Amino acid sequence: MWWCNGSWGHAWWPVIMLMGVFTVIWLAMMARTMSHAMPRSHTGESERHGPDMHQRILAHRLGSGDIDIDEYERLRDALQRRADAART
């Protein structure tokens, strides 16, 4: 079957199809890239950091002398309350 009365108009369909295939591949690659940039858990914390990241930072600050033991205990308790509230 000849479309366009035998003109060269039908010769463009392979080019258009290849452009469509490349567009789908590009979109799939972009979706994969974006999914790796998003957090992994439903709580908003990524797997790389984990839920105890704040506790480790707090312990490091205590160890380096940035805060004293009273401040450490106050902040640790506040973190624990926030974690408990997030679970309920």
C-alpha positions as CSV (number, residue, x, y, z in Angstrom):
1,M,0.0,0.0,0.0
2,W,1.4,3.4,-1.0
3,W,0.6,6.3,1.1
4,C,1.1,9.9,0.0
5,N,0.7,8.7,-3.7
6,G,4.1,7.2,-3.9
7,S,6.0,10.2,-2.6
8,W,8.9,10.1,-0.2
9,G,6.7,10.9,2.8
10,H,6.7,7.2,3.9
11,A,10.5,7.1,4.1
12,W,10.5,9.1,7.3
13,W,8.7,6.6,9.5
14,P,11.9,4.6,10.4
15,V,13.5,7.9,11.5
16,I,10.5,8.8,13.6
17,M,10.4,5.3,15.2
18,L,14.1,5.4,16.1
19,M,13.6,8.8,17.7
20,G,10.7,7.3,19.7
21,V,12.8,4.4,20.8
22,F,15.7,6.7,21.9
23,T,13.2,8.9,23.7
24,V,11.8,6.0,25.7
25,I,15.4,4.8,26.6
26,W,16.3,8.3,27.7
27,L,13.2,8.6,29.8
28,A,13.9,5.3,31.5
29,M,17.5,6.4,32.3
30,M,16.3,9.6,33.7
31,A,13.7,7.9,35.9
32,R,16.4,5.5,37.2
33,T,18.7,8.4,38.0
34,M,15.9,10.3,39.8
35,S,15.0,7.2,41.8
36,H,18.5,6.8,43.1
37,A,18.5,10.4,44.3
38,M,15.3,9.9,46.4
39,P,15.2,8.7,50.0
40,R,14.8,5.0,50.5
41,S,12.5,4.8,53.6
42,H,9.1,6.1,54.2
43,T,10.3,8.2,57.2
44,G,12.4,10.4,54.9
45,E,15.8,9.1,56.0
46,S,18.0,7.5,53.4
47,E,19.6,4.0,53.9
48,R,23.0,5.6,53.8
49,H,22.4,7.5,57.0
50,G,20.0,5.3,58.8
51,P,17.9,6.2,61.8
52,D,20.8,6.5,64.2
53,M,22.7,9.2,62.3
54,H,21.6,11.9,64.7
55,Q,22.8,9.8,67.7
56,R,26.2,9.3,66.1
57,I,26.5,13.1,65.4
58,L,25.5,13.9,68.9
59,A,28.1,11.4,70.3
60,H,30.8,12.9,68.1
61,R,30.0,16.4,69.3
62,L,30.3,15.2,72.9
63,G,33.6,13.4,72.1
64,S,35.0,16.5,70.4
65,G,34.1,18.7,73.3
66,D,31.5,20.8,71.4
67,I,28.9,20.0,74.1
68,D,29.0,18.9,77.7
69,I,27.4,15.8,79.2
70,D,24.3,17.8,80.4
71,E,23.7,19.1,76.9
72,Y,24.3,15.7,75.4
73,E,21.7,14.0,77.7
74,R,19.2,16.8,77.0
75,L,19.6,16.5,73.2
76,R,19.6,12.7,73.3
77,D,16.3,12.6,75.2
78,A,14.8,15.1,72.7
79,L,15.9,12.9,69.9
80,Q,14.4,9.8,71.6
81,R,11.1,11.7,72.1
82,R,11.0,12.7,68.5
83,A,11.7,9.1,67.4
84,D,8.9,7.8,69.6
85,A,6.4,10.4,68.3
86,A,7.3,9.5,64.7
87,R,6.5,5.8,65.4
88,T,3.0,6.5,66.7
